[in-house]
Amino acid sequence: MLFTLFFFFFDGRNLFWRLYHILPLEERHKRKVFGRLDSTMAVVVKGLLATALMQVILAGGAYAILGAPFPLVLAAITALFSLLPVGGTALVWLPVVGYFLWSGPLWKGIAMAAWGGLVVVGVVDNVFKPLLIGQGTQLPTLFLFFSIVGGLAAYGFIGVFFGPILLAILLTAIHIYEEEYQMKR
């Protein structure tokens, strides 16, 4: 991914304009498609960063309240891992659960497991992330959820971006079709 990202930064503008000019669409349709792509990418990145921030605050607060050692360090690691599509924040808070179960009162481990599983992952990842991304892109939340999960399953981490982008392209193509062919009938 880093290798690809380097070349997109290095020669991305040239690649974009070549793709833009070879698409067999009218100019106004090209503007609509690429405008939708641009806004979708921006919203997906903002949504991922916003959910990562929410997860850091929620998990970091739990680390501090329950008395985990080095809660700020754990919160920083949670911030990094929250961007991973598989495992994510659970790769940080599950070892904290193990620490609490092994060393401290049992209730702290149970509380951390419940908070991490139900709130940090369950609510934020599965509810707020699709809602945040869906509102900004005007994509249906159910379809957006399945596009994120499907993109993740098909393409890995980069699929978190590709899924919503492919959905946005499909919906834009349907919108263009409706404008051009359904209105003329």
Number of C-alpha atoms within 10 A of each C-alpha: 7 7 7 9 11 11 11 14 9 11 11 13 11 11 12 12 10 11 11 16 11 8 11 10 12 9 12 8 15 15 13 17 20 15 11 18 19 12 14 25 18 14 19 23 13 15 21 20 16 17 22 25 16 19 24 24 16 17 27 24 15 21 23 15 11 16 13 18 12 11 18 15 12 20 25 13 17 24 24 15 19 27 16 15 18 14 13 18 27 20 15 20 26 17 13 20 23 16 15 22 17 11 11 13 10 13 12 22 23 15 15 22 22 14 17 23 16 13 17 26 19 14 14 19 22 14 14 16 23 26 20 18 27 22 13 15 22 11 19 14 18 11 15 23 21 15 23 24 19 17 21 19 15 14 14 16 17 14 20 23 20 21 23 30 24 16 19 23 17 13 15 18 15 12 13 15 12 12 11 11 9 10 8 7 5
